[in-house]
Amino acid sequence: MTVYHPSSFFQGKRILLGVTGGIAAYKVVSLARYLVEKGALVTVCMTQHALQIVGKAPFEAVTGRKVYVDSFEEGASLAHITLPRNHDLILVAPATANIIGKMAHGIADDLLSTLLLVEPGKVLLAPAMNVSMWRNPVVQENLRVLQERGVRVVPPASGKLACGEEGEGRLPEVEELVEEVFCALHVPRSLAGKRVLVTAGATREWIDPVRFLSNPSTGLMGCALASACRAWGAEVRLISGVLSVRPPSGIELTRVESALELREAVLASFDWCDVLVMSAAVSDFRPASFTPAKIKRGHEPLTLSLVPNPDILGEVGKRKGGKILVGFCAETDHVLEEARRKLAAKNLDVIVANLVGQASGFATSTNKVWIVDRKGNEVELPLLEKVDVAEKIVEHLVSHFLS
């Protein structure tokens, strides 16, 4: 499971889960368990219909806390007021058409629908229902009304539904819901109003139909950066080469394969962005020509003719204007010297130098980096999870270039 948030982000966060009577209610047990394992205090409020699908016991077991259902049950006095006020976020998952309609029209006929009226600015809805119900104009109008009032909505996923039909209406997977909670809870949001273009993953340069030149990049660092920028409030576009991880949710994604395709995509969005974070692992060379049929094995040495790929960062560095450019370099030695050289040569504002080693660089969840910028700052970070490195990089950008 690929989840994008700093390692200790949920420590001490207070999250109220509202569980309604959709078939996807069983998934929310796993969500509650994950949040508790990461240090959050999770309280669950269920509807009577939700009890028909999944009982109190699983939620009480994973949260270690009382599950609320009825306003008049023992220990629930004024719960409709105290629960929303004592939590940082109220996530309703799954959010059925029924609870969406109630909230939109101020109907408060049970504990959950009542508490949603107390702190609507804390509410995050994760709708899940049949595709025809989701597309119903009444449901869409109710969601529009709620969003205009400041309620946040996680779009449902598409795919096979519990009823056997195909289309929108699936509750997003746990890792996607966690990411949405991270973005909803993140403060500060210093990148609000900024447009950030991020590249991630490995490029492939095909030799023949079955072989290519590439590198071991998974895309985790770039995806974590894209998610972090979104959490800080930016509008984010992600251009990805080959990924071995789930792309972050809530972000416009363009997929490419070769360095030439990546260059074309970056140039197409460059005028749009305020910040370019070039974390893709781009092949420096490509075959001089593509062989349309598989090259057969022989006994003689094979010579492969290579030509340089374009230096995308160097190219945009010559026309950057007032944009902020962030580059990456992966080095095995002389890390700082190479970072300083590339920072100047490519006209960058910041370069993040990766030390490629056993637990750092490619195909690992951790990274050892130095952040070097044109203002003379050189920050060495310890070996950290890449999700934590991403947060540190965004913090550096905000502190030194965007505040």
C-alpha positions in Angstrom: 0.0 0.0 0.0 1.5 3.4 -1.1 0.4 6.2 1.2 1.5 9.8 0.9 1.9 11.7 4.1 4.7 12.5 6.5 5.5 9.6 8.9 4.3 11.4 12.0 1.5 13.5 10.5 -1.4 11.8 12.1 0.1 11.7 15.6 -2.4 13.3 17.9 -4.9 14.2 15.2 -8.6 13.7 16.3 -10.7 12.3 13.6 -14.4 11.5 13.7 -15.6 8.9 11.3 -19.2 8.9 10.2 -20.2 5.5 8.8 -23.5 5.2 6.9 -25.4 2.3 5.5 -23.6 1.7 2.2 -22.1 -1.7 1.4 -18.6 -0.1 1.4 -18.9 0.5 5.2 -16.8 -2.6 5.8 -13.8 -0.9 4.2 -13.8 1.8 6.8 -12.7 -0.6 9.5 -9.4 -0.8 7.7 -9.2 3.0 7.4 -9.9 3.4 11.1 -7.2 0.8 12.0 -4.6 2.5 9.8 -5.3 6.0 11.3 -5.0 4.6 14.8 -1.8 2.8 14.0 -0.4 6.2 12.8 -1.2 7.8 16.1 -4.6 9.4 15.4 -7.4 9.4 18.0 -10.4 8.0 16.0 -14.0 8.1 17.2 -16.8 6.4 15.2 -20.4 7.5 14.8 -22.6 5.0 12.9 -26.2 5.1 11.6 -28.7 2.4 12.3 -28.5 1.3 8.6 -24.7 1.0 8.9 -25.2 -1.4 11.8 -27.0 -3.8 9.4 -23.7 -4.1 7.4 -21.0 -3.9 10.0 -21.5 -3.9 13.7 -20.0 -1.8 16.5 -17.5 -4.5 17.6 -15.0 -4.1 14.7 -14.7 -0.4 15.2 -14.5 -0.6 18.9 -11.8 -3.2 18.6 -9.6 -1.1 16.2 -10.1 2.3 17.9 -10.4 1.2 21.5 -13.2 3.7 21.9 -16.9 3.8 22.3 -18.9 3.8 19.0 -21.8 6.3 19.0 -25.1 5.5 17.2 -28.1 7.1 19.1 -28.4 10.6 20.6 -30.3 9.1 23.5 -28.0 6.2 24.4 -26.1 6.2 27.7 -23.1 8.5 27.5 -24.3 10.4 24.4 -25.7 13.4 26.1 -24.9 16.4 24.0 -22.7 14.2 21.8 -24.1 16.0 18.7 -22.3 19.1 20.0 -19.2 17.7 21.7 -18.2 15.2 19.1 -17.8 17.6 16.2 -16.2 20.3 18.3 -13.7 18.0 19.9 -12.4 16.6 16.6 -10.2 18.1 13.9 -12.0 16.5 11.0 -15.3 14.7 10.3 -15.0 12.1 7.5 -18.2 10.5 6.4 -17.4 7.3 4.6 -19.3 5.9 2.8 -21.5 8.9 2.3 -24.8 7.6 1.0 -27.2 9.7 -1.1 -29.4 9.7 2.0 -26.9 11.4 4.3 -25.8 13.8 1.5 -29.5 14.8 1.0 -30.0 15.3 4.7 -27.0 17.5 5.2 -27.8 19.6 2.1 -31.3 20.3 3.4 -30.6 20.5 7.2 -32.4 17.3 8.2 -31.2 16.2 11.6 -33.1 13.0 12.5 -30.3 10.9 14.0 -27.0 11.5 15.8 -24.8 11.6 12.7 -27.0 13.9 10.6 -27.4 16.2 13.6 -23.6 16.6 14.4 -22.9 17.3 10.7 -24.8 20.6 11.1 -22.6 21.8 14.0 -19.2 22.0 12.2 -19.8 21.8 8.5 -16.4 23.3 7.7 -14.8 20.2 9.2 -16.7 17.8 7.1 -15.1 15.6 4.3 -17.6 13.5 2.4 -16.6 10.3 0.6 -19.7 9.4 -1.5 -20.3 5.8 -2.5 -23.4 4.4 -4.2 -24.8 2.9 -7.4 -23.7 4.7 -10.6 -27.2 5.7 -11.5 -27.8 7.2 -8.0 -24.4 9.0 -8.3 -25.4 10.5 -11.6 -28.9 11.5 -10.4 -29.3 15.3 -10.8 -30.7 15.5 -7.3 -27.6 14.0 -5.8 -25.3 16.2 -7.9 -27.3 19.3 -6.9 -27.1 18.4 -3.2 -23.3 18.0 -3.5 -23.0 21.3 -5.4 -24.9 23.0 -2.6 -22.7 21.5 0.1 -19.5 22.3 -1.7 -20.6 25.9 -2.1 -21.0 26.0 1.7 -17.5 24.8 2.2 -18.0 21.0 2.6 -15.2 19.0 0.9 -16.0 16.0 -1.3 -13.8 13.1 -2.3 -14.9 12.0 -5.8 -15.9 8.3 -5.9 -13.7 5.8 -7.8 -14.9 4.1 -11.0 -15.0 0.3 -11.6 -17.1 -2.7 -10.7 -19.7 -1.9 -8.1 -21.2 -4.2 -5.5 -24.5 -4.4 -7.5 -22.5 -5.8 -10.5 -22.8 -2.6 -12.6 -19.8 -0.6 -13.8 -19.1 3.1 -13.4 -18.5 5.8 -10.8 -19.7 5.1 -7.3 -17.0 3.0 -5.6 -15.6 4.1 -2.3 -11.9 5.0 -2.9 -9.3 2.6 -1.5 -8.0 3.1 2.0 -4.7 4.7 0.9 -6.6 7.2 -1.2 -8.9 8.1 1.6 -5.9 8.5 3.9 -4.3 10.9 1.4 -7.5 13.0 1.3 -7.6 13.2 5.0 -3.9 14.3 5.0 -4.7 17.1 2.5 -7.8 18.2 4.4 -5.9 18.4 7.7 -2.6 19.9 6.5 -1.6 23.3 7.7 -0.2 25.7 6.6 -1.5 26.0 3.1 1.2 28.4 1.9 1.0 27.3 -1.7 -2.6 28.3 -2.1 -3.0 30.0 -5.5 0.2 28.5 -6.8 0.5 26.1 -9.8 3.1 23.4 -9.4 4.2 21.0 -12.2 6.0 17.9 -10.9 7.7 15.1 -12.9 8.2 11.6 -11.6 9.2 8.1 -12.5 11.6 6.5 -15.0 11.8 7.0 -18.7 12.3 4.2 -21.1 14.2 4.3 -24.3 13.4 1.3 -26.5 16.1 -0.6 -28.3 13.8 -3.1 -30.0 10.3 -4.4 -29.2 11.5 -6.3 -26.1 14.4 -4.3 -24.7 14.9 -0.8 -23.4 17.3 1.5 -21.5 16.0 2.7 -18.2 16.8 3.0 -14.5 15.3 1.6 -11.2 13.3 4.7 -10.3 9.9 3.9 -8.8 8.5 7.4 -8.9 7.9 7.4 -5.1 9.9 10.6 -4.5 8.1 12.6 -7.2 4.6 11.3 -6.3 5.3 12.2 -2.6 6.3 15.7 -3.7 3.2 16.1 -5.8 1.0 15.0 -2.9 2.8 17.3 -0.5 2.4 20.3 -2.8 -1.3 19.6 -3.0 -1.5 19.4 0.8 0.2 22.8 1.0 -2.6 24.2 -1.1 -1.2 24.2 -4.6 -2.9 23.2 -7.8 -0.7 20.3 -9.1 -0.1 18.6 -12.4 2.0 15.5 -12.4 3.8 14.2 -15.5 5.0 10.6 -14.9 7.2 8.2 -16.7 7.0 4.6 -15.7 5.7 4.3 -12.1 6.0 1.4 -9.7 3.8 3.1 -7.1 0.2 4.4 -7.1 0.0 8.0 -8.4 -1.3 10.5 -5.8 -5.0 11.2 -5.8 -6.7 14.5 -6.7 -4.0 15.5 -9.2 -4.1 15.9 -13.0 -1.9 13.1 -14.4 -0.1 12.9 -17.8 1.7 9.7 -18.6 4.8 9.6 -20.8 7.4 7.0 -21.6 10.5 8.4 -23.3 12.6 11.5 -22.5 11.4 13.1 -25.7 7.8 12.6 -24.7 8.6 14.0 -21.2 10.2 17.1 -22.8 7.1 17.7 -24.9 4.8 17.4 -21.9 6.9 19.7 -19.7 7.1 22.4 -22.4 3.4 22.1 -23.0 2.6 22.9 -19.3 5.6 25.2 -18.5 3.7 28.4 -19.2 0.9 27.2 -16.9 3.1 26.6 -13.8 4.7 28.9 -11.2 7.0 26.1 -9.9 8.6 23.2 -11.8 9.8 20.3 -9.7 11.8 18.0 -12.0 12.2 14.8 -10.0 11.8 12.3 -12.9 14.7 10.0 -13.5 15.4 10.8 -17.2 17.6 8.6 -19.3 20.6 10.6 -20.4 20.9 8.6 -23.6 18.7 6.8 -26.1 19.5 4.4 -29.0 20.4 6.2 -32.2 17.7 4.1 -33.9 14.9 1.7 -33.0 15.1 -1.8 -34.4 11.5 -2.8 -35.3 12.2 -6.6 -35.0 13.8 -8.3 -32.0 17.6 -8.3 -32.2 18.6 -12.0 -32.2 21.2 -13.4 -29.9 24.5 -14.0 -31.6 28.1 -15.0 -30.7 29.6 -11.6 -31.7 29.7 -8.6 -29.5 26.8 -6.2 -30.0 27.6 -2.5 -30.3 24.7 -0.2 -29.4 25.0 3.4 -30.7 23.6 6.0 -28.3 22.7 9.7 -28.7 22.2 12.2 -25.9 18.7 13.0 -24.8 17.8 16.7 -24.5 18.6 18.4 -21.2 15.0 19.4 -20.3 15.9 21.4 -17.1 18.7 23.2 -18.9 16.3 24.2 -21.7 13.6 25.6 -19.4 16.3 27.2 -17.3 17.1 29.5 -20.2 13.5 30.8 -20.3 12.3 30.5 -16.8 11.5 34.2 -16.1 10.1 34.4 -12.6 9.3 30.7 -12.2 10.9 28.6 -9.5 12.8 25.6 -10.9 13.7 22.6 -8.7 16.0 20.0 -10.1 17.2 16.6 -8.8 20.5 14.8 -9.2 21.5 11.3 -8.3 25.2 10.9 -7.4 27.4 8.1 -6.0 30.2 10.5 -5.0 31.1 14.2 -4.9 27.5 14.9 -4.2 27.7 18.5 -3.1 30.2 19.4 -5.8 27.9 18.0 -8.5 24.9 19.7 -7.0 26.5 23.1 -7.0 27.7 22.7 -10.6 24.3 21.6 -11.9 22.5 24.4 -9.9 24.6 27.0 -11.8 24.8 25.3 -15.1 21.0 24.8 -15.4 20.0 28.2 -13.9 18.0 26.4 -11.1 16.7 27.9 -7.9 17.0 24.7 -5.9 18.6 21.3 -6.5 18.1 18.2 -4.4 21.1 15.9 -4.5 20.4 12.2 -3.8 23.1 9.9 -2.5 22.6 6.6 -4.4 23.4 3.8 -2.0 22.0 0.7 -0.3 19.1 2.5 1.5 19.0 5.7 -0.5 18.1 6.8 -4.1 16.4 4.3 -6.4 13.9 1.6 -5.4 13.9 2.3 -1.7 11.4 4.1 0.6 14.2 6.2 2.1 16.5 8.9 0.8 19.6 10.7 1.9 19.6 14.2 0.3 21.1 17.6 0.4 19.0 20.7 -0.5 21.2 23.3 -2.2 19.8 26.6 -3.5 20.9 29.7 -5.4 20.8 31.8 -2.2 23.7 29.9 -0.8 21.8 27.6 1.5 23.0 24.0 1.8 20.9 21.7 4.0 21.9 18.1 4.7 19.0 15.9 5.7 19.5 12.6 7.6 18.3 9.4 6.0 14.5 9.8 5.9 11.4 8.3 4.4 10.8 9.8 1.1 7.4 11.2 2.2 9.3 13.1 4.9 11.9 14.3 2.4 9.1 15.6 0.3 7.7 17.6 3.2 11.1 19.1 4.0 11.6 20.1 0.3 8.3 21.9 0.2 9.1 23.6 3.5 12.4 24.8 2.1 10.7 26.2 -1.0 8.1 28.0 1.0 10.5 29.4 3.5 13.1 30.7 1.0 11.3 31.4 -2.2 7.5 31.5 -1.8 6.9 33.4 1.4 
